Amino acid sequence: MTSRIIEKVEQAYIKKDRPEFSVGDTVSVSVRIVEGQKERTQVFSGTVISRKGKGLNEMFTVRRIVNNEGVERIFPLNSPQVLAVKVLRSGHVRRAKLYYLRDRIGKSVRLRDKQRGLAPKKTAKAD
């Protein structure tokens, strides 16, 4: 009973234009940063290694390598500070959480691309 009431209240705060992405995708997240009186947009690009929560509390973690050091940021999906999430690449993964990427370095961090459809088969012509 109480969860239905909470869900109705949360509906007003959930973003309508939620991006479609999943774990393993390479995304570019635009974040609003306020520094004193000034406001600017900062872009954080990396691989989505986890998604958790649901509704208003949904969050996702993005990981990237900067100066041979792994950097992770956790973003609330429905936050007004997150302006846009753009999918750059879709990765093919078989797990819900990609925490094993934290232990990898170099080329072993790369993920396979997700196939968006089957390519047409080439047929041999008989002359």
Secondary structure, DSSP 4 states (H G I P E B T S, - for coil): -HHHHHHHHHTTTS-SS-----TT-EEEEEEEEEETTEEEEEEEEEEEEEEE--GGG-EEEEEEEETTEEEEEEEETT-TTEEEEEEEE-EE-S-S--GGGGG--GGGG--EEPP-SPPPPP-PPP-
